[in-house]
Amino acid sequence: MNLLIPLYVHPAEDPGAWHRLITAASRTYGVVLNPASGPGEAPDPAFTAAAGALRDAGARLLGYVDTDYGVRAAEDVIEDLRRHREWYAADGCFLDRVTANADGLAACRRLVRTLRRLGAGTVVLNPGVHPEPGYARLADLTVTFEGHWSTYVSAFARPAWAARRPPGRLCHLVYGVPDALVPLAVRTAHERGAAVCGPVTGEPPNPWAELTPALSGAER
């Protein structure tokens, strides 16, 4: 199973969750490291230890970087990646709040090219919706849905271009999933052409504070 894991809780606050994640690392597509809505101002020893354990377990590490829908300066985004790589040996980056319209595509293309030159082996884009198809061609993985389970089951629509993309290049992040329906959420993502997914039971303001139950193997 390919699970994208954004676990936005400090290892000292929930060491059990991080331990479970480390032991299940082989079942993940990647783990998003997010010490402080980005890498923070200095290395965090707890995240350094967690990142090392995850790496030893075979996980792909993706540094969280907020692009603020293209508002953040490119040099600030680049500096975030540099810190993630230097402090936590991140393999790549999870670019959050990416623009989705045609007007932002050229700037995103330049940014992704720069990040790859600086060593980002894996680039995940998260517009949270189906963007202009050119975005998906830039990324190793594109999150084309991020939202609540109720929206996912009632208002999801897939454009024709997404149906033609390899499923392994698309991801759906769904929160507010009832625990018993997590296996259904995984199957639904696959049926909708996303081989990578991240269903969680949490609700806003931080639905990603807990691990997905899908890691437990209950969906098998």
C-alpha positions as a Markdown table, in Angstrom:
| # | Residue | x | y | z |
|---|---|---|---|---|
| 1 | Met | 0.0 | 0.0 | 0.0 |
| 2 | Asn | 1.2 | 3.5 | -0.8 |
| 3 | Leu | 0.3 | 5.9 | 2.1 |
| 4 | Leu | 1.4 | 9.5 | 2.2 |
| 5 | Ile | 1.8 | 10.4 | 5.9 |
| 6 | Pro | 1.7 | 14.0 | 7.0 |
| 7 | Leu | 2.1 | 13.5 | 10.8 |
| 8 | Tyr | 1.9 | 17.0 | 12.2 |
| 9 | Val | 2.5 | 16.3 | 15.9 |
| 10 | His | 5.8 | 16.7 | 17.8 |
| 11 | Pro | 7.6 | 13.4 | 18.5 |
| 12 | Ala | 7.8 | 14.4 | 22.2 |
| 13 | Glu | 4.0 | 14.9 | 22.4 |
| 14 | Asp | 3.1 | 11.6 | 20.8 |
| 15 | Pro | 6.1 | 9.3 | 20.8 |
| 16 | Gly | 3.9 | 6.2 | 20.3 |
| 17 | Ala | 2.6 | 7.5 | 17.0 |
| 18 | Trp | 6.1 | 8.1 | 15.7 |
| 19 | His | 7.2 | 4.6 | 16.9 |
| 20 | Arg | 4.2 | 3.0 | 15.1 |
| 21 | Leu | 5.1 | 5.0 | 12.0 |
| 22 | Ile | 8.7 | 3.9 | 12.1 |
| 23 | Thr | 7.7 | 0.2 | 12.4 |
| 24 | Ala | 5.3 | 0.6 | 9.4 |
| 25 | Ala | 7.7 | 2.7 | 7.2 |
| 26 | Ser | 7.7 | 0.1 | 4.5 |
| 27 | Arg | 4.0 | 0.6 | 3.9 |
| 28 | Thr | 4.4 | 4.3 | 3.1 |
| 29 | Tyr | 5.0 | 6.3 | 0.0 |
| 30 | Gly | 6.6 | 9.0 | 2.1 |
| 31 | Val | 6.5 | 10.8 | 5.4 |
| 32 | Val | 6.1 | 14.6 | 5.5 |
| 33 | Leu | 8.4 | 16.2 | 8.1 |
| 34 | Asn | 6.9 | 19.4 | 9.5 |
| 35 | Pro | 8.7 | 20.6 | 12.7 |
| 36 | Ala | 7.4 | 24.1 | 12.6 |
| 37 | Ser | 5.2 | 24.7 | 9.6 |
| 38 | Gly | 8.4 | 24.1 | 7.8 |
| 39 | Pro | 11.9 | 23.2 | 9.0 |
| 40 | Gly | 11.9 | 25.9 | 11.7 |
| 41 | Glu | 14.7 | 28.3 | 12.7 |
| 42 | Ala | 17.1 | 25.6 | 14.1 |
| 43 | Pro | 17.3 | 21.8 | 14.1 |
| 44 | Asp | 14.9 | 20.1 | 16.4 |
| 45 | Pro | 16.7 | 17.2 | 18.1 |
| 46 | Ala | 13.5 | 15.2 | 18.4 |
| 47 | Phe | 12.8 | 15.5 | 14.7 |
| 48 | Thr | 16.4 | 14.7 | 13.9 |
| 49 | Ala | 16.1 | 11.4 | 15.9 |
| 50 | Ala | 12.8 | 10.6 | 14.3 |
| 51 | Ala | 14.0 | 11.3 | 10.8 |
| 52 | Gly | 17.1 | 9.2 | 11.3 |
| 53 | Ala | 15.0 | 6.2 | 12.6 |
| 54 | Leu | 12.6 | 6.6 | 9.7 |
| 55 | Arg | 15.4 | 6.7 | 7.2 |
| 56 | Asp | 17.0 | 3.6 | 8.7 |
| 57 | Ala | 13.6 | 1.9 | 8.4 |
| 58 | Gly | 13.5 | 2.7 | 4.7 |
| 59 | Ala | 11.1 | 5.7 | 4.6 |
| 60 | Arg | 11.2 | 8.5 | 2.1 |
| 61 | Leu | 11.4 | 11.8 | 3.9 |
| 62 | Leu | 9.7 | 14.8 | 2.5 |
| 63 | Gly | 10.3 | 18.2 | 4.0 |
| 64 | Tyr | 7.2 | 20.4 | 4.4 |
| 65 | Val | 7.4 | 23.7 | 2.6 |
| 66 | Asp | 4.5 | 26.2 | 2.4 |
| 67 | Thr | 4.4 | 28.1 | -0.8 |
| 68 | Asp | 1.3 | 30.2 | 0.2 |
| 69 | Tyr | -0.2 | 29.8 | -3.3 |
| 70 | Gly | 2.8 | 31.5 | -4.8 |
| 71 | Val | 2.9 | 34.4 | -2.4 |
| 72 | Arg | 6.1 | 33.3 | -0.6 |
| 73 | Ala | 9.3 | 34.4 | -2.2 |
| 74 | Ala | 11.1 | 31.6 | -4.1 |
| 75 | Glu | 14.3 | 32.2 | -2.1 |
| 76 | Asp | 12.4 | 31.5 | 1.2 |
| 77 | Val | 11.0 | 28.2 | -0.3 |
| 78 | Ile | 14.5 | 27.3 | -1.4 |
| 79 | Glu | 15.9 | 28.0 | 2.0 |
| 80 | Asp | 13.3 | 25.8 | 3.6 |
| 81 | Leu | 14.4 | 22.9 | 1.4 |
| 82 | Arg | 18.1 | 23.6 | 2.2 |
| 83 | Arg | 17.3 | 23.4 | 5.9 |
| 84 | His | 15.3 | 20.2 | 5.6 |
| 85 | Arg | 18.1 | 18.5 | 3.7 |
| 86 | Glu | 20.9 | 19.8 | 5.9 |
| 87 | Trp | 19.1 | 19.2 | 9.3 |
| 88 | Tyr | 17.0 | 16.1 | 8.5 |
| 89 | Ala | 18.5 | 14.6 | 5.4 |
| 90 | Ala | 15.2 | 15.0 | 3.6 |
| 91 | Asp | 14.9 | 13.1 | 0.3 |
| 92 | Gly | 12.6 | 15.7 | -1.2 |
| 93 | Cys | 9.9 | 18.1 | -0.4 |
| 94 | Phe | 6.1 | 18.4 | 0.1 |
| 95 | Leu | 5.1 | 21.8 | -1.4 |
| 96 | Asp | 1.9 | 22.8 | 0.3 |
| 97 | Arg | -0.7 | 25.3 | -0.8 |
| 98 | Val | 0.5 | 25.3 | -4.4 |
| 99 | Thr | -1.2 | 27.4 | -7.0 |
| 100 | Ala | -3.6 | 25.4 | -9.3 |
| 101 | Asn | -4.3 | 27.9 | -12.1 |
| 102 | Ala | -2.6 | 28.5 | -15.4 |
| 103 | Asp | -1.2 | 31.9 | -14.3 |
| 104 | Gly | 0.9 | 30.3 | -11.6 |
| 105 | Leu | 2.3 | 27.4 | -13.7 |
| 106 | Ala | 5.4 | 29.1 | -15.1 |
| 107 | Ala | 6.6 | 30.2 | -11.6 |
| 108 | Cys | 5.9 | 26.8 | -10.2 |
| 109 | Arg | 7.9 | 25.2 | -13.0 |
| 110 | Arg | 10.9 | 27.4 | -12.3 |
| 111 | Leu | 10.7 | 26.7 | -8.6 |
| 112 | Val | 10.5 | 22.9 | -9.1 |
| 113 | Arg | 13.5 | 22.9 | -11.5 |
| 114 | Thr | 15.5 | 24.9 | -8.9 |
| 115 | Leu | 14.6 | 22.5 | -6.1 |
| 116 | Arg | 15.5 | 19.5 | -8.1 |
| 117 | Arg | 18.9 | 21.1 | -8.9 |
| 118 | Leu | 19.4 | 21.5 | -5.2 |
| 119 | Gly | 18.9 | 17.9 | -4.5 |
| 120 | Ala | 15.1 | 17.3 | -4.2 |
| 121 | Gly | 14.8 | 13.8 | -5.4 |
| 122 | Thr | 11.1 | 13.7 | -4.9 |
| 123 | Val | 8.8 | 16.7 | -5.4 |
| 124 | Val | 5.2 | 16.4 | -4.2 |
| 125 | Leu | 2.8 | 19.3 | -5.1 |
| 126 | Asn | -0.3 | 19.9 | -3.0 |
| 127 | Pro | -2.8 | 22.2 | -4.6 |
| 128 | Gly | -5.5 | 20.2 | -2.9 |
| 129 | Val | -7.6 | 20.3 | -6.0 |
| 130 | His | -7.2 | 19.2 | -9.6 |
| 131 | Pro | -4.9 | 21.8 | -11.0 |
| 132 | Glu | -4.1 | 22.7 | -14.6 |
| 133 | Pro | -2.6 | 19.5 | -16.0 |
| 134 | Gly | 0.8 | 21.1 | -16.5 |
| 135 | Tyr | 1.4 | 21.0 | -12.7 |
| 136 | Ala | 1.1 | 17.2 | -12.6 |
| 137 | Arg | 3.8 | 16.9 | -15.2 |
| 138 | Leu | 6.2 | 18.8 | -13.0 |
| 139 | Ala | 5.8 | 16.6 | -9.9 |
| 140 | Asp | 6.6 | 13.1 | -8.9 |
| 141 | Leu | 3.3 | 13.1 | -7.0 |
| 142 | Thr | 0.4 | 15.6 | -7.1 |
| 143 | Val | -2.3 | 15.8 | -4.4 |
| 144 | Thr | -5.5 | 16.4 | -6.4 |
| 145 | Phe | -7.8 | 16.3 | -3.4 |
| 146 | Glu | -7.4 | 17.4 | 0.2 |
| 147 | Gly | -10.6 | 17.8 | 2.1 |
| 148 | His | -13.2 | 16.3 | 4.3 |
| 149 | Trp | -14.7 | 12.8 | 3.8 |
| 150 | Ser | -18.2 | 14.2 | 3.4 |
| 151 | Thr | -17.0 | 16.3 | 0.4 |
| 152 | Tyr | -15.0 | 13.4 | -1.0 |
| 153 | Val | -18.0 | 11.1 | -1.1 |
| 154 | Ser | -20.5 | 13.8 | -2.3 |
| 155 | Ala | -18.7 | 16.3 | -4.6 |
| 156 | Phe | -15.6 | 14.7 | -6.0 |
| 157 | Ala | -15.1 | 15.1 | -9.8 |
| 158 | Arg | -12.2 | 13.9 | -11.9 |
| 159 | Pro | -11.2 | 15.8 | -15.1 |
| 160 | Ala | -10.3 | 13.8 | -18.1 |
| 161 | Trp | -6.6 | 14.6 | -17.9 |
| 162 | Ala | -6.4 | 13.0 | -14.4 |
| 163 | Ala | -8.0 | 9.8 | -15.6 |
| 164 | Arg | -5.1 | 9.5 | -18.1 |
| 165 | Arg | -2.3 | 10.0 | -15.4 |
| 166 | Pro | -0.6 | 7.0 | -14.0 |
| 167 | Pro | -2.3 | 6.3 | -10.6 |
| 168 | Gly | 1.0 | 6.2 | -8.9 |
| 169 | Arg | 1.5 | 9.9 | -9.6 |
| 170 | Leu | -1.7 | 11.1 | -7.9 |
| 171 | Cys | -2.7 | 11.3 | -4.3 |
| 172 | His | -5.9 | 12.0 | -2.3 |
| 173 | Leu | -5.6 | 13.3 | 1.3 |
| 174 | Val | -9.0 | 12.8 | 3.1 |
| 175 | Tyr | -9.7 | 13.8 | 6.7 |
| 176 | Gly | -12.7 | 13.3 | 8.9 |
| 177 | Val | -13.0 | 9.7 | 7.8 |
| 178 | Pro | -15.0 | 7.5 | 10.3 |
| 179 | Asp | -12.7 | 4.9 | 11.7 |
| 180 | Ala | -14.7 | 2.0 | 10.3 |
| 181 | Leu | -14.7 | 3.6 | 6.8 |
| 182 | Val | -10.9 | 4.0 | 6.4 |
| 183 | Pro | -10.6 | 0.8 | 4.3 |
| 184 | Leu | -13.4 | 2.2 | 2.1 |
| 185 | Ala | -11.5 | 5.5 | 1.8 |
| 186 | Val | -8.4 | 3.6 | 0.6 |
| 187 | Arg | -10.4 | 1.6 | -2.0 |
| 188 | Thr | -12.2 | 4.8 | -3.1 |
| 189 | Ala | -9.0 | 6.6 | -3.8 |
| 190 | His | -7.7 | 3.6 | -5.9 |
| 191 | Glu | -11.0 | 3.5 | -7.8 |
| 192 | Arg | -10.7 | 7.2 | -8.5 |
| 193 | Gly | -7.2 | 6.8 | -10.0 |
| 194 | Ala | -5.0 | 7.7 | -7.0 |
| 195 | Ala | -2.7 | 4.9 | -6.0 |
| 196 | Val | -1.3 | 7.1 | -3.1 |
| 197 | Cys | -3.6 | 8.2 | -0.3 |
| 198 | Gly | -3.7 | 9.4 | 3.2 |
| 199 | Pro | -7.1 | 8.9 | 5.0 |
| 200 | Val | -7.2 | 10.1 | 8.6 |
| 201 | Thr | -10.0 | 10.3 | 11.2 |
| 202 | Gly | -8.9 | 13.7 | 12.5 |
| 203 | Glu | -10.8 | 17.0 | 12.1 |
| 204 | Pro | -9.7 | 20.6 | 11.6 |
| 205 | Pro | -7.9 | 22.6 | 12.8 |
| 206 | Asn | -5.2 | 19.9 | 12.6 |
| 207 | Pro | -6.6 | 16.7 | 11.1 |
| 208 | Trp | -3.0 | 15.4 | 10.6 |
| 209 | Ala | -2.2 | 15.2 | 14.3 |
| 210 | Glu | -2.8 | 11.5 | 14.4 |
| 211 | Leu | -1.7 | 8.5 | 12.3 |
| 212 | Thr | -4.0 | 7.0 | 9.7 |
| 213 | Pro | -5.6 | 3.8 | 10.9 |
| 214 | Ala | -4.7 | 2.4 | 7.5 |
| 215 | Leu | -1.2 | 1.7 | 8.8 |
| 216 | Ser | -2.6 | -0.8 | 11.2 |
| 217 | Gly | -3.4 | -3.3 | 8.5 |
| 218 | Ala | -7.2 | -3.2 | 9.2 |
| 219 | Glu | -8.0 | -2.5 | 5.6 |
| 220 | Arg | -6.6 | -5.8 | 4.5 |
